[in-house]
């Protein structure tokens, strides 16, 4: 489970922050290990698994992702033979979308199919159309090793609270360590049924500003994102980030920001 001292994420996740863990862990270990961690955009859990807090409130807008984590915390096992071929993939995708339409998206079977689709789909993308249907095409990976169970993650995830919804609904007392990694300020923003648009970026920045405890936010370093956080008096740092998913093969590092406030010196 461990690599480079960090617990590996369960899922491959576009925009995952394993590469940022040395920076975040240095800050965390310096002053904040006893704090509760809040992540309003939990994603692939790279940060929470890397920091390994005793208490965590982990939220995401993607209800299927949160269902998967909740099922893992209960001891999810896969007793279905998973096949890495197009016919099986599209049959599973169709059934998964039927479960969504039938409001059975919070079930064990939906969690298994979500895991399979994320492992087998194109580039590990998680994308839904406007009516909430998963629409990522088959990925054509040469070899995939599927898990039969997630028991080594069960005890870890059972310690943490998972919620689904808008970041603004996440409860906080004011002294928690808050790390926010929202959908980037780029054209592709729909990894759940609802897009994350510029007005949401504005709402998030204002929400983070209201938090009295330590705050770190990451995002694509677009001119308006840098201006937004600088105008709100966050300390803004620029750093190169690897392009983990690029369909055109471009591996040029992209620039990202870390916007921070209320950190101990």
C-alpha positions in Angstrom: 0.0 0.0 0.0 2.9 2.4 0.7 5.2 4.1 -1.8 7.7 6.9 -0.9 6.3 6.8 2.6 2.7 7.6 1.6 -0.3 5.3 1.5 -1.3 4.9 -2.2 -4.7 6.2 -3.3 -7.3 3.5 -4.0 -8.2 5.0 -7.4 -6.3 6.6 -10.2 -7.7 10.1 -10.2 -7.2 12.9 -12.7 -5.6 15.9 -11.0 -4.5 13.8 -8.0 -2.1 15.5 -5.6 0.5 12.8 -4.7 3.2 15.0 -6.3 2.3 17.8 -3.8 2.5 15.6 -0.7 6.2 16.5 0.2 5.1 20.1 0.5 1.9 19.5 2.3 3.3 16.9 4.7 6.1 19.2 5.7 3.5 21.8 6.7 1.3 19.2 8.4 4.1 17.6 10.4 5.5 21.0 11.5 2.4 22.1 13.5 -0.9 20.5 12.6 -0.8 16.7 13.2 -3.4 16.9 16.0 -5.8 19.0 13.9 -8.9 17.6 12.1 -8.4 17.6 8.3 -11.2 19.0 6.1 -11.2 18.4 2.4 -14.2 19.8 0.6 -13.0 18.2 -2.6 -11.7 14.8 -1.5 -11.1 13.4 -5.0 -8.8 10.4 -5.1 -7.8 10.8 -1.3 -4.1 11.3 -2.2 -3.8 14.1 0.4 -5.8 12.5 3.2 -4.0 9.2 2.8 -0.7 11.0 2.6 -1.2 13.1 5.8 -3.1 10.3 7.6 -5.0 12.4 10.1 -6.8 10.8 13.1 -9.9 12.8 12.3 -11.1 13.9 8.8 -14.2 15.3 7.2 -14.0 14.4 3.5 -16.5 15.7 1.0 -17.0 15.6 -2.7 -19.7 16.6 -5.2 -19.4 13.2 -6.9 -21.9 11.0 -5.1 -20.6 7.9 -6.8 -17.1 8.5 -5.5 -18.4 9.0 -1.9 -20.5 5.8 -2.2 -17.4 3.9 -3.2 -15.4 5.1 -0.2 -18.3 4.3 2.1 -18.6 0.8 0.7 -14.8 0.4 1.1 -15.1 1.4 4.8 -17.7 -1.4 5.2 -15.3 -4.0 3.7 -16.1 -4.0 0.0 -15.4 -7.3 -1.9 -15.7 -7.9 -5.6 -17.1 -11.3 -6.4 -17.6 -10.6 -10.1 -15.1 -11.4 -12.8 -14.0 -8.1 -14.2 -12.9 -8.1 -17.9 -10.7 -5.6 -19.7 -12.6 -5.6 -23.0 -14.8 -3.2 -24.8 -18.0 -5.2 -24.9 -17.9 -5.9 -21.2 -17.0 -2.3 -20.4 -19.9 -0.8 -22.3 -22.3 -3.4 -20.8 -21.2 -2.4 -17.3 -21.4 1.3 -18.2 -25.0 0.9 -19.4 -25.9 -1.0 -16.2 -24.2 1.6 -14.0 -26.2 4.4 -15.7 -29.3 2.4 -15.2 -28.6 2.1 -11.5 -28.2 5.9 -11.5 -31.6 6.3 -13.2 -33.2 3.9 -10.7 -31.7 5.8 -7.7 -29.6 2.7 -6.8 -26.3 4.6 -7.0 -25.6 4.2 -3.3 -25.4 0.4 -3.5 -22.5 -2.1 -3.3 -23.0 -3.1 -6.9 -22.8 0.6 -8.0 -19.5 0.9 -6.1 -18.1 -2.1 -7.8 -19.1 -0.9 -11.2 -17.7 2.6 -10.5 -14.3 1.1 -9.5 -14.3 -1.0 -12.7 -15.2 2.0 -14.9 -12.5 4.1 -13.3 -9.9 1.4 -13.8 -10.9 0.5 -17.3 -12.1 3.8 -18.9 -10.0 6.1 -21.0 -7.1 7.7 -19.1 -8.8 7.1 -15.7 -11.2 10.0 -16.4 -14.4 10.5 -14.4 -16.9 12.4 -16.5 -20.7 12.6 -16.6 -23.1 14.3 -19.0 -25.7 16.9 -18.0 -28.2 14.3 -17.0 -25.7 12.5 -14.7 -24.7 9.5 -16.9 -21.1 8.3 -17.0 -19.9 8.8 -20.5 -16.1 8.0 -20.6 -15.2 5.6 -23.5 -13.3 2.3 -23.2 -9.6 2.9 -22.4 -7.8 0.1 -24.3 -5.3 -0.5 -21.5 -3.0 -3.5 -22.2 -3.1 -5.0 -18.8 -5.2 -4.2 -15.7 -4.9 -5.8 -12.3 -8.3 -5.6 -10.6 -8.7 -5.8 -6.8 -10.8 -8.5 -5.3 -11.2 -6.6 -2.0 -10.1 -3.4 -0.3 -9.6 -4.7 3.3 -6.3 -2.9 3.7 -8.1 0.4 3.4 -11.1 -0.5 5.5 -9.7 0.5 8.9 -8.3 3.7 7.5 -11.5 4.9 5.9 -13.6 3.9 8.9 -11.9 6.6 11.0 -13.1 9.4 8.7 -16.4 11.0 7.9 -17.5 11.1 4.3 -20.2 13.4 2.8 -21.5 14.3 -0.6 -22.6 17.7 -1.8 -21.5 21.3 -2.2 -18.4 22.5 -0.3 -20.5 25.1 1.4 -22.4 22.4 3.3 -19.3 21.0 5.0 -19.5 21.7 8.8 -16.4 23.3 10.4 -15.7 24.7 13.8 -13.0 27.1 12.7 -9.7 25.5 13.9 -9.5 22.6 11.4 -6.7 22.2 8.8 -8.6 23.0 5.6 -7.1 21.8 2.2 -9.1 22.6 -0.9 -8.4 21.3 -4.4 -11.4 22.2 -6.5 -12.0 21.5 -10.2 -9.5 23.6 -12.0 -10.2 26.9 -13.7 -10.2 25.3 -17.1 -12.8 24.3 -19.7 -13.3 20.7 -18.4 -15.1 21.0 -15.1 -17.8 18.2 -15.1 -16.7 15.2 -13.2 -20.1 15.2 -11.6 -23.5 16.1 -13.2 -23.1 19.8 -12.3 -20.2 21.8 -13.7 -17.9 23.9 -11.5 -17.9 27.3 -13.0 -16.3 30.7 -12.3 -19.0 31.7 -9.9 -18.2 28.6 -7.9 -14.5 29.6 -7.8 -15.6 32.9 -6.4 -17.9 31.3 -3.8 -15.1 28.9 -2.7 -12.5 31.7 -2.3 -14.9 33.6 -0.1 -15.7 30.5 1.9 -12.1 29.8 2.5 -11.5 33.3 3.6 -14.0 32.9 6.4 -12.1 30.0 7.9 -10.1 31.0 11.0 -7.8 27.9 10.9 -5.0 27.1 8.5 -6.1 27.0 4.9 -4.3 25.8 1.8 -5.9 25.9 -1.7 -4.5 24.6 -5.0 -5.6 25.4 -8.5 -4.5 26.0 -12.0 -2.4 29.2 -12.1 -4.7 31.1 -14.5 -4.4 34.9 -14.4 -7.8 35.4 -12.8 -7.2 32.7 -10.2 -3.9 34.3 -9.1 -5.6 37.7 -9.0 -8.6 36.3 -7.0 -6.5 34.9 -4.2 -4.0 37.8 -4.1 -6.9 40.3 -3.8 -8.2 38.4 -0.9 -4.8 38.7 0.8 -3.9 35.0 0.6 -0.2 34.3 0.2 0.1 32.9 -3.3 2.9 30.6 -4.4 3.6 29.3 -7.9 4.9 25.9 -8.6 5.3 23.5 -11.6 3.0 20.5 -11.6 3.2 17.4 -13.8 0.5 16.9 -16.3 -0.8 13.5 -15.2 -3.3 13.1 -18.0 -2.8 14.6 -21.4 -4.5 13.0 -24.4 -2.1 14.7 -26.9 1.0 13.3 -25.2 2.1 16.8 -23.9 4.1 16.3 -20.7 5.1 19.9 -20.2 4.7 20.9 -16.6 1.7 23.2 -15.9 1.9 26.0 -13.4 -0.3 25.8 -10.3 -0.8 27.9 -7.3 -0.9 27.3 -3.6 -2.9 30.0 -1.9 -2.4 29.9 1.9 -3.5 31.7 5.0 -3.3 31.4 8.8 -0.3 29.1 8.7 2.1 29.1 11.7 5.5 30.5 10.9 
